[in-house]
Amino acid sequence: MNPREQFAATTTALLDERADTALVYAEVSGQYFGDATKAHPDRVINVGIREQLLVSAAAGLALTGMRPIAHTFGPFLVERAFEQIKLDFGHQGVGGVLVGSAGSFDVAVGGRTHQAPGDVTLLDTLPGVTVHAPSTDAEVDAALREAVAGDGLHYVRVTGQTNRETFPVGPRLHEVKRGERAVVVALGPVLDDVLAATADLDVTVLYTSRVRPFDGATLRAALSSTDVVVVEPWLAGTSAHVIAEALADRPHRLLALGVSRDEELRRYGSPSDHVRAHGLDAAGIRRRLDAWLG
């Protein structure tokens, strides 16, 4: 099973388990929900290729006391329907679970319309959104269950890029490697490349799949020098502000690695081509670390 299939399996199970859960989707991933549609025709709604309606319908269900799961590709869900997220969920003060697939480059062959490296950055402009970036099937299952059982607005970012090891889903940064020279924070499915890039470096590596709220306390406790590096598989610098807030009273310098804000890649390629081009593979991360750490 891959993360997207795990999302579908967990959602189907939640529909069976919880009468207050509904799924609203916009054609995308419909191939996974045939059984769920037959079992719960009143709680599985395909609105067609109408992403603004997708979000508004989900928010309407939330106003009735339901816990909706709204799903399509990330660029259509977050970027195309952002006004509806901002007003229908945020402004009205209701909660739900937004599940975006395709990530930054999963559907690279679809071109720029199917790429969403700015989704987390955009949602970060709204107060109180919990953002999950699970990196294994088990993390997808745990994050989705936690989001549906919780309250407020959650975004679960389901991507084809994964890590090998599963960590508990929750608000804490996990210490994966201990060192003294710097702290490297790996957010979501970049941990494997970060560990490969830092294998022989005297650095601490922290990991979480819960991107927001950010665990500043663990970062503060782990920092024994002034150097912090954050690696995230969406726009570079997205998490710079939460790190700055966590270390507001501590002298520090920050290297923020992510998808470049300075260049748009216009050749389709593969997901791995895009990761490599933005320097987010192990070799690219190591080059930047060597240059920055000296």
C-alpha positions, -999 to +999 in steps of 0.1 A: +000+000+000+012+036-007+003+067+014-026+077-009-041+042-008-036+042+030-056+075+032-084+059+013-084+028+035-083+048+067-111+071+055-133+041+045-127+026+080-136+059+097-168+062+077-177+027+090-167+036+126-180+071+130-215+083+120-204+119+122-178+116+095-184+124+059-162+124+028-164+151+002-142+148-029-138+162-064-134+132-087-097+127-076-092+093-058-128+083-066-114+049-077-107+041-041-141+048-027-165+025-045-173+004-014-176+034+008-200+051-015-222+019-016-221+016+022-226+053+030-243+070+001-255+098+023-220+106+036-198+102+005-202+131-018-185+136-052-190+172-063-173+168-096-145+191-107-157+219-085-131+226-059-146+257-044-179+238-040-160+209-024-147+232+004-180+250+009-200+218+010-176+204+036-178+235+057-216+233+054-215+198+068-193+210+096-219+236+105-244+208+111-220+191+135-204+166+111-166+161+109-160+163+071-130+151+052-125+172+021-101+157-005-085+164-039-051+172-052-033+198-031-031+226-057-068+224-064-078+221-027-055+247-011-046+271-039-077+271-061-102+271-032-082+291-006-109+318-003-134+292+007-110+277+032-104+311+047-140+322+049-161+290+051-139+272+076-117+299+092-140+329+094-170+308+104-149+291+131-158+255+121-134+226+118-128+198+094-100+178+078-085+188+044-065+161+027-043+171-002-025+146-023+002+151-050+023+173-027+049+195-044+057+173-074+040+139-072+022+145-104+052+161-121+039+150-156+008+171-150+029+203-151+026+234-130-012+231-126-007+199-106+022+210-084+017+227-049+049+236-032+031+266-017+003+247+000+017+247+035+030+283+031-005+295+022-023+277+050+003+291+074-014+325+069-045+312+087-046+311+125-049+278+143-045+253+114-029+220+123-007+207+095+004+171+092+030+158+067+030+120+074+058+101+057+048+064+060+015+045+056+013+041+094+018+079+099-009+086+074-033+063+093-024+079+127-025+115+115-059+111+097-074+094+128-061+121+151-073+148+128-108+134+125-110+127+163-098+163+170-114+197+165-105+227+145-091+227+110-065+202+100-045+197+068-031+163+060-005+163+032-004+129+016+025+124-008+044+097-027+076+108-011+082+087+021+106+079+049+116+044+059+110+047+096+077+055+113+076+078+143+047+085+167+023+112+154+021+140+178+032+175+188+068+166+196+100+168+176+117+134+177+155+133+182+168+109+156+205+117+158+226+136+184+255+159+177+269+193+188+278+213+157+242+222+146+206+211+148+189+200+116+151+199+116+136+176+091+099+182+084+079+154+068+092+131+041+127+145+039+142+126+068+158+098+049+177+123+027+187+144+057+201+113+075+220+103+045+234+138+041+244+141+077+256+105+084+292+116+092+284+151+105+284+160+142+248+174+142+215+167+159+186+157+136+151+163+148+120+150+129+083+155+130+053+149+108+033+175+128+044+207+111+020+231+129+019+238+157+057+237+158+075+222+188+098+251+198+105+237+232+123+206+219+143+227+195+154+250+223+165+221+244+184+204+216+204+235+205+239+236+219+253+260+193+240+288+172+234+269+140+199+257+129+190+241+096+154+234+085+147+211+056+111+210+043+096+196+010+076+228+002+086+264-002+120+273+014+116+294+044+080+284+052+090+274+088+116+301+093+092+323+113+083+296+138+119+288+144+127+325+148+098+328+173+111+297+193+146+312+195+137+349+198+159+352+229+187+330+217+215+341+193+212+318+163+216+317+125+193+297+102+197+279+069+163+272+053+162+245+027+132+238+006+117+243-028+133+273-044+113+306-044+136+320-071+130+296-100+100+278-115+110+245-132+091+243-165+102+208-177+079+181-164+104+154-155+098+130-126+092+138-089+128+128-081+140+151-109+123+180-091+136+170-057+171+168-071+168+201-090+158+219-059+187+204-039+165+184-016+181+150-023+209+138+000+237+151-022+221+186-026+215+189+011+251+179+019+265+205-005+245+232+011+254+221+046+291+219+038+291+254+023+272+269+052+289+251+081+323+256+066 
